[in-house]
């Protein structure tokens, strides 16, 4: 212990004898520690932490240099969004909110977009929930924090016995859209 104290005193005397060297050493250490912390913070936030989304595997990215026709092609091919009154509405957000207000952990809602003369497209929801529980779910949805444009109206819901699935276990979005168009047409008559 005595040797350690002597070494510390000697180091401090040496540093005070050369103030320029001391200032440069302290500044170099401070910059090194600060830059290291900043770089780690960025890497941690961008690469290491999971995304703050309920299902990040379903996110898509667009290049900043994509042209309007490219985006129109993507929009035409996707079934995960509806363009209503010029605004893109993500179906998954509406589905998540419906499952939240119903208290269900199973897939009992499927949201899709069907053609609409006034808005271009409108949301349509297929569900397997019993009708008596659906009324309560619609009341909760009306008071939820979803934007008003994203909230399907009561006449935009249709009960089905089962939701269609692909052999892979995922929802069959094409079949859901076909069923929704058929049911919406039958409800309009």
C-alpha positions as CSV (number, residue, x, y, z in Angstrom):
1,X,0.0,0.0,0.0
2,X,2.9,2.3,0.9
3,X,4.4,1.7,-2.6
4,X,1.1,2.6,-4.3
5,X,0.9,5.9,-2.4
6,X,4.5,6.8,-3.4
7,X,3.7,6.0,-7.0
8,X,0.6,8.2,-7.0
9,X,2.6,11.1,-5.4
10,X,5.4,10.7,-8.0
11,X,2.8,10.7,-10.9
12,X,1.1,13.8,-9.6
13,X,4.4,15.6,-9.1
14,X,5.5,14.7,-12.7
15,X,2.1,15.9,-14.1
16,X,2.3,19.2,-12.3
17,X,5.9,19.8,-13.5
18,X,4.6,19.6,-17.2
19,X,1.2,21.4,-17.3
20,X,1.1,21.3,-21.2
21,X,1.6,17.6,-21.3
22,X,-1.0,17.1,-18.5
23,X,-3.6,19.3,-20.4
24,X,-3.1,17.3,-23.6
25,X,-3.3,14.0,-21.8
26,X,-6.5,14.9,-20.0
27,X,-8.0,16.4,-23.2
28,X,-7.1,13.3,-25.2
29,X,-8.7,11.0,-22.5
30,X,-11.8,13.1,-22.3
31,X,-12.3,13.2,-26.1
32,X,-11.6,9.4,-26.4
33,X,-14.1,8.6,-23.7
34,X,-16.7,11.0,-25.1
35,X,-16.4,9.7,-28.6
36,X,-16.5,6.1,-27.5
37,X,-19.7,6.8,-25.5
38,X,-21.3,8.6,-28.5
39,X,-20.5,5.9,-31.0
40,X,-21.7,3.2,-28.7
41,X,-24.9,5.1,-28.1
42,X,-25.6,5.3,-31.8
43,X,-24.7,1.7,-32.5
44,X,-26.9,0.6,-29.5
45,X,-29.9,2.6,-30.7
46,X,-29.6,1.7,-34.4
47,X,-28.2,-1.8,-34.4
48,X,-28.5,-3.5,-31.1
49,X,-32.0,-2.6,-29.7
50,X,-35.1,-4.1,-31.2
51,X,-37.4,-1.8,-33.1
52,X,-40.2,-0.3,-31.1
53,X,-42.9,-1.9,-33.3
54,X,-45.2,-4.7,-32.5
55,X,-44.0,-6.8,-35.5
56,X,-40.8,-5.3,-37.0
57,X,-40.5,-8.2,-39.5
58,X,-43.5,-6.7,-41.4
59,X,-41.9,-3.3,-41.9
60,X,-40.8,-2.2,-45.4
61,X,-38.3,0.4,-46.4
62,X,-38.2,2.7,-49.4
63,X,-35.1,4.1,-51.0
64,X,-34.9,7.9,-51.0
65,X,-34.3,7.9,-54.7
66,X,-37.5,5.9,-55.6
67,X,-39.6,7.7,-58.2
68,X,-43.4,8.3,-57.9
69,X,-44.1,5.5,-60.5
70,X,-42.0,3.1,-58.4
71,X,-44.0,3.9,-55.3
72,X,-47.3,3.6,-57.2
73,X,-46.2,0.1,-58.3
74,X,-45.4,-0.9,-54.7
75,X,-48.8,0.6,-53.5
76,X,-50.6,-1.4,-56.2
77,X,-48.9,-4.6,-55.3
78,X,-49.3,-4.4,-51.5
79,X,-52.3,-5.6,-49.5
80,X,-51.1,-4.2,-46.2
81,X,-52.2,-0.6,-46.7
82,X,-55.2,1.1,-48.0
83,X,-55.1,4.5,-49.6
84,X,-58.2,6.4,-48.2
85,X,-58.7,10.0,-49.2
86,X,-55.0,10.3,-50.1
87,X,-53.7,8.8,-46.8
88,X,-52.0,5.5,-46.4
89,X,-53.7,3.4,-43.7
90,X,-51.7,0.4,-42.4
91,X,-54.1,-2.6,-41.9
92,X,-51.9,-4.1,-39.2
93,X,-52.4,-1.0,-36.9
94,X,-56.2,-1.3,-37.3
95,X,-56.1,-5.1,-36.7
96,X,-53.9,-4.6,-33.6
97,X,-56.3,-2.0,-32.2
98,X,-59.3,-4.3,-32.9
99,X,-57.5,-7.2,-31.1
100,X,-56.6,-4.9,-28.2
101,X,-60.2,-3.6,-27.7
102,X,-61.6,-7.1,-28.0
103,X,-59.1,-8.5,-25.5
104,X,-58.3,-11.3,-27.9
105,X,-54.9,-12.9,-28.4
106,X,-56.0,-15.0,-31.3
107,X,-56.4,-13.8,-34.9
108,X,-60.1,-13.0,-35.0
109,X,-60.0,-9.9,-37.3
110,X,-58.6,-9.4,-40.8
111,X,-58.6,-5.9,-42.3
112,X,-58.4,-5.3,-46.0
113,X,-59.2,-2.5,-48.4
114,X,-62.0,-2.6,-51.0
115,X,-62.8,-0.1,-53.8
116,X,-64.9,3.0,-52.8
117,X,-66.2,5.5,-55.3
118,X,-65.7,8.5,-53.0
119,X,-62.5,7.8,-51.2
120,X,-60.7,5.5,-53.6
121,X,-60.7,2.7,-51.1
122,X,-62.3,1.9,-47.8
123,X,-61.5,-0.5,-45.0
124,X,-63.4,-3.7,-44.6
125,X,-63.1,-6.1,-41.6
126,X,-63.8,-9.8,-41.5
127,X,-64.2,-11.2,-38.0
128,X,-65.0,-14.5,-36.3
129,X,-66.0,-12.9,-32.9
130,X,-69.6,-13.7,-31.8
131,X,-72.0,-10.9,-32.7
132,X,-72.9,-10.1,-29.0
133,X,-69.2,-9.4,-28.2
134,X,-68.7,-7.4,-31.4
135,X,-71.1,-4.7,-30.3
136,X,-68.9,-4.0,-27.2
137,X,-65.8,-4.1,-29.4
138,X,-67.3,-1.5,-31.8
139,X,-68.1,0.8,-28.9
140,X,-64.5,0.6,-27.6
141,X,-63.1,1.1,-31.1
142,X,-65.1,4.3,-31.4
143,X,-63.4,5.8,-28.3
144,X,-59.9,4.4,-29.1
145,X,-56.9,6.6,-30.1
146,X,-56.9,5.5,-33.7
147,X,-57.3,8.4,-36.2
148,X,-60.9,8.8,-37.3
149,X,-60.1,7.9,-40.9
150,X,-58.6,4.6,-39.7
151,X,-61.7,3.5,-37.8
152,X,-64.0,1.3,-39.9
153,X,-67.7,2.0,-39.5
154,X,-70.1,-0.6,-38.2
155,X,-71.3,-1.4,-41.8
156,X,-67.7,-2.2,-42.8
157,X,-67.6,-5.4,-40.7
158,X,-68.8,-8.8,-41.7
159,X,-68.8,-12.0,-39.6
160,X,-67.3,-15.2,-41.2
161,X,-67.0,-18.7,-39.8
162,X,-63.3,-18.9,-40.3
163,X,-60.6,-16.6,-41.7
164,X,-58.8,-18.0,-44.7
165,X,-55.2,-19.2,-44.2
166,X,-52.4,-20.2,-46.6
167,X,-50.6,-23.6,-46.2
168,X,-47.8,-21.7,-44.5
169,X,-50.1,-20.6,-41.6
170,X,-50.3,-17.0,-42.7
171,X,-53.5,-15.2,-43.5
172,X,-54.5,-15.5,-47.2
173,X,-54.8,-11.8,-48.0
174,X,-56.0,-12.3,-51.6
175,X,-58.8,-14.6,-50.4
176,X,-59.7,-12.1,-47.6
177,X,-59.9,-9.3,-50.1
178,X,-62.2,-11.4,-52.4
179,X,-64.4,-12.4,-49.5
180,X,-64.6,-8.8,-48.3
181,X,-65.6,-7.5,-51.8
182,X,-68.2,-10.3,-52.1
183,X,-69.7,-9.6,-48.6
184,X,-69.7,-5.8,-49.1
185,X,-71.5,-6.2,-52.4
186,X,-74.1,-8.5,-50.7
187,X,-74.5,-6.0,-47.8
188,X,-75.1,-3.1,-50.3
189,X,-78.0,-4.9,-52.0
